[in-house]
């Protein structure tokens, strides 16, 4: 269990856990978008 006085910002376990979760979610959404549209992410935003 975590200490309730631990800050909720900066490099700590709470922030790093959520950063990892959101990164995984973004990666899965990016892959799903590529599968649905048939275009890569760079093509979708007009860079290629």
N, CA, C and O atoms as a GROMACS GRO file, in nm:
protein
  192
    1UNK      N    1   0.083  -0.118   0.000
    1UNK     CA    2   0.000   0.000   0.000
    1UNK      C    3   0.088   0.124   0.000
    1UNK      O    4   0.192   0.126   0.064
    2UNK      N    5   0.045   0.229  -0.073
    2UNK     CA    6   0.127   0.349  -0.081
    2UNK      C    7   0.094   0.444   0.032
    2UNK      O    8  -0.015   0.443   0.088
    3UNK      N    9   0.191   0.526   0.064
    3UNK     CA   10   0.175   0.628   0.168
    3UNK      C   11   0.091   0.740   0.111
    3UNK      O   12   0.117   0.786   0.000
    4UNK      N   13  -0.010   0.786   0.185
    4UNK     CA   14  -0.099   0.890   0.135
    4UNK      C   15  -0.031   1.026   0.130
    4UNK      O   16  -0.084   1.118   0.068
    5UNK      N   17   0.087   1.041   0.192
    5UNK     CA   18   0.158   1.168   0.187
    5UNK      C   19   0.254   1.175   0.068
    5UNK      O   20   0.317   1.278   0.047
    6UNK      N   21   0.264   1.068  -0.010
    6UNK     CA   22   0.351   1.067  -0.127
    6UNK      C   23   0.296   1.165  -0.231
    6UNK      O   24   0.176   1.161  -0.260
    7UNK      N   25   0.379   1.251  -0.288
    7UNK     CA   26   0.328   1.346  -0.388
    7UNK      C   27   0.278   1.274  -0.512
    7UNK      O   28   0.330   1.168  -0.549
    8UNK      N   29   0.180   1.330  -0.577
    8UNK     CA   30   0.121   1.268  -0.696
    8UNK      C   31   0.172   1.333  -0.824
    8UNK      O   32   0.099   1.336  -0.923
    9UNK      N   33   0.295   1.385  -0.824
    9UNK     CA   34   0.355   1.443  -0.943
    9UNK      C   35   0.504   1.411  -0.942
    9UNK      O   36   0.560   1.371  -0.840
   10UNK      N   37   0.567   1.429  -1.059
   10UNK     CA   38   0.709   1.398  -1.069
   10UNK      C   39   0.731   1.250  -1.096
   10UNK      O   40   0.639   1.177  -1.133
   11UNK      N   41   0.856   1.206  -1.079
   11UNK     CA   42   0.891   1.067  -1.104
   11UNK      C   43   0.865   0.984  -0.979
   11UNK      O   44   0.952   0.970  -0.894
   12UNK      N   45   0.746   0.929  -0.970
   12UNK     CA   46   0.714   0.837  -0.861
   12UNK      C   47   0.632   0.722  -0.918
   12UNK      O   48   0.593   0.726  -1.035
   13UNK      N   49   0.608   0.621  -0.839
   13UNK     CA   50   0.540   0.500  -0.890
   13UNK      C   51   0.401   0.530  -0.944
   13UNK      O   52   0.362   0.473  -1.045
   14UNK      N   53   0.327   0.619  -0.879
   14UNK     CA   54   0.192   0.653  -0.924
   14UNK      C   55   0.196   0.714  -1.065
   14UNK      O   56   0.122   0.671  -1.153
   15UNK      N   57   0.283   0.812  -1.085
   15UNK     CA   58   0.292   0.879  -1.214
   15UNK      C   59   0.343   0.784  -1.322
   15UNK      O   60   0.292   0.784  -1.434
   16UNK      N   61   0.443   0.705  -1.290
   16UNK     CA   62   0.500   0.614  -1.389
   16UNK      C   63   0.402   0.504  -1.428
   16UNK      O   64   0.400   0.461  -1.543
   17UNK      N   65   0.322   0.457  -1.334
   17UNK     CA   66   0.220   0.356  -1.364
   17UNK      C   67   0.118   0.412  -1.463
   17UNK      O   68   0.085   0.346  -1.561
   18UNK      N   69   0.068   0.533  -1.437
   18UNK     CA   70  -0.031   0.592  -1.528
   18UNK      C   71   0.031   0.629  -1.661
   18UNK      O   72  -0.035   0.618  -1.764
   19UNK      N   73   0.155   0.672  -1.661
   19UNK     CA   74   0.223   0.702  -1.787
   19UNK      C   75   0.231   0.577  -1.874
   19UNK      O   76   0.206   0.582  -1.994
   20UNK      N   77   0.267   0.465  -1.814
   20UNK     CA   78   0.275   0.339  -1.888
   20UNK      C   79   0.140   0.294  -1.940
   20UNK      O   80   0.129   0.248  -2.054
   21UNK      N   81   0.039   0.306  -1.858
   21UNK     CA   82  -0.095   0.265  -1.900
   21UNK      C   83  -0.145   0.350  -2.017
   21UNK      O   84  -0.199   0.297  -2.114
   22UNK      N   85  -0.125   0.481  -2.008
   22UNK     CA   86  -0.172   0.569  -2.115
   22UNK      C   87  -0.091   0.549  -2.243
   22UNK      O   88  -0.146   0.561  -2.353
   23UNK      N   89   0.038   0.519  -2.230
   23UNK     CA   90   0.119   0.490  -2.348
   23UNK      C   91   0.070   0.363  -2.418
   23UNK      O   92   0.062   0.359  -2.540
   24UNK      N   93   0.039   0.261  -2.340
   24UNK     CA   94  -0.013   0.136  -2.399
   24UNK      C   95  -0.147   0.160  -2.467
   24UNK      O   96  -0.172   0.106  -2.575
   25UNK      N   97  -0.232   0.241  -2.405
   25UNK     CA   98  -0.362   0.271  -2.463
   25UNK      C   99  -0.344   0.347  -2.595
   25UNK      O  100  -0.412   0.316  -2.693
   26UNK      N  101  -0.255   0.444  -2.598
   26UNK     CA  102  -0.229   0.520  -2.721
   26UNK      C  103  -0.176   0.432  -2.832
   26UNK      O  104  -0.213   0.447  -2.948
   27UNK      N  105  -0.087   0.338  -2.797
   27UNK     CA  106  -0.032   0.248  -2.896
   27UNK      C  107  -0.141   0.160  -2.956
   27UNK      O  108  -0.145   0.141  -3.078
   28UNK      N  109  -0.229   0.106  -2.874
   28UNK     CA  110  -0.338   0.020  -2.922
   28UNK      C  111  -0.435   0.100  -3.008
   28UNK      O  112  -0.482   0.051  -3.111
   29UNK      N  113  -0.465   0.222  -2.968
   29UNK     CA  114  -0.555   0.306  -3.049
   29UNK      C  115  -0.491   0.338  -3.184
   29UNK      O  116  -0.559   0.338  -3.286
   30UNK      N  117  -0.361   0.364  -3.184
   30UNK     CA  118  -0.290   0.391  -3.310
   30UNK      C  119  -0.294   0.271  -3.403
   30UNK      O  120  -0.319   0.287  -3.523
   31UNK      N  121  -0.270   0.152  -3.350
   31UNK     CA  122  -0.276   0.031  -3.432
   31UNK      C  123  -0.418   0.007  -3.485
   31UNK      O  124  -0.435  -0.028  -3.602
   32UNK      N  125  -0.517   0.025  -3.400
   32UNK     CA  126  -0.656   0.005  -3.443
   32UNK      C  127  -0.693   0.104  -3.553
   32UNK      O  128  -0.762   0.068  -3.649
   33UNK      N  129  -0.649   0.227  -3.539
   33UNK     CA  130  -0.678   0.329  -3.641
   33UNK      C  131  -0.613   0.292  -3.773
   33UNK      O  132  -0.673   0.311  -3.879
   34UNK      N  133  -0.490   0.241  -3.768
   34UNK     CA  134  -0.425   0.197  -3.892
   34UNK      C  135  -0.501   0.083  -3.957
   34UNK      O  136  -0.517   0.081  -4.079
   35UNK      N  137  -0.547  -0.013  -3.878
   35UNK     CA  138  -0.621  -0.126  -3.933
   35UNK      C  139  -0.754  -0.082  -3.994
   35UNK      O  140  -0.794  -0.132  -4.099
   36UNK      N  141  -0.822   0.010  -3.929
   36UNK     CA  142  -0.954   0.056  -3.977
   36UNK      C  143  -0.941   0.138  -4.104
   36UNK      O  144  -1.017   0.118  -4.198
   37UNK      N  145  -0.845   0.231  -4.107
   37UNK     CA  146  -0.835   0.323  -4.222
   37UNK      C  147  -0.748   0.269  -4.335
   37UNK      O  148  -0.764   0.310  -4.450
   38UNK      N  149  -0.657   0.177  -4.304
   38UNK     CA  150  -0.566   0.127  -4.405
   38UNK      C  151  -0.451   0.221  -4.435
   38UNK      O  152  -0.375   0.198  -4.529
   39UNK      N  153  -0.437   0.327  -4.357
   39UNK     CA  154  -0.328   0.423  -4.374
   39UNK      C  155  -0.245   0.425  -4.246
   39UNK      O  156  -0.294   0.397  -4.137
   40UNK      N  157  -0.118   0.458  -4.262
   40UNK     CA  158  -0.033   0.475  -4.145
   40UNK      C  159  -0.065   0.604  -4.074
   40UNK      O  160  -0.135   0.690  -4.127
   41UNK      N  161  -0.014   0.618  -3.953
   41UNK     CA  162  -0.042   0.739  -3.873
   41UNK      C  163   0.013   0.862  -3.942
   41UNK      O  164  -0.053   0.966  -3.945
   42UNK      N  165   0.134   0.853  -3.998
   42UNK     CA  166   0.191   0.969  -4.066
   42UNK      C  167   0.110   1.010  -4.187
   42UNK      O  168   0.098   1.129  -4.215
   43UNK      N  169   0.053   0.915  -4.259
   43UNK     CA  170  -0.033   0.947  -4.373
   43UNK      C  171  -0.161   1.015  -4.328
   43UNK      O  172  -0.211   1.105  -4.395
   44UNK      N  173  -0.213   0.972  -4.216
   44UNK     CA  174  -0.338   1.030  -4.167
   44UNK      C  175  -0.324   1.176  -4.128
   44UNK      O  176  -0.418   1.255  -4.144
   45UNK      N  177  -0.207   1.213  -4.077
   45UNK     CA  178  -0.189   1.353  -4.038
   45UNK      C  179  -0.123   1.436  -4.148
   45UNK      O  180  -0.091   1.553  -4.127
   46UNK      N  181  -0.102   1.376  -4.266
   46UNK     CA  182  -0.056   1.449  -4.382
   46UNK      C  183   0.095   1.468  -4.392
   46UNK      O  184   0.138   1.559  -4.463
   47UNK      N  185   0.175   1.388  -4.326
   47UNK     CA  186   0.319   1.402  -4.334
   47UNK      C  187   0.381   1.315  -4.442
   47UNK      O  188   0.499   1.330  -4.473
   48UNK      N  189   0.306   1.224  -4.500
   48UNK     CA  190   0.359   1.139  -4.606
   48UNK      C  191   0.259   1.131  -4.719
   48UNK      O  192   0.284   1.064  -4.819
   0.00000   0.00000   0.00000
